[in-house]
Amino acid sequence: MRYLLIVVLLSTYLFSAPAFNKTREFKQADGTTFLAKAKGDSYLNWIETMDGEVLKYNSKSKNFEHAKINSGRLEASGEKYENKSATRKSSSRVVNRVNIDDVYKLWHVKRRDGSYVK
């Protein structure tokens, strides 16, 4: 019984690894691509673009969208990320960008409280 408990505790630790923090290409639903890094871990995760924008994947739209903090959760805002386009430049004034410091504060709270991303 003791060995089973040890195996369960170790397996839980092994499956909560940090995100793959290397620059890679991400693809939007329309086929456009952009370079970014995955950040975070099982407590909280997000995508950070080369110019420091915080994104979350929206499974309904199949796009990476600007992130927002809502009730202690990091969520997709509904505003699709546009890479190097006129649309992005004009919408950048409208989008309420998340401050990366606020994301890191939220991440530390999630890790301290042990509340995983759902």
Helices and strands as residue ranges (DSSP letters): H 2-14, E 24-27, E 33-40, E 45-49, E 54-58, E 63-70, E 73-80, H 86-91, H 100-113
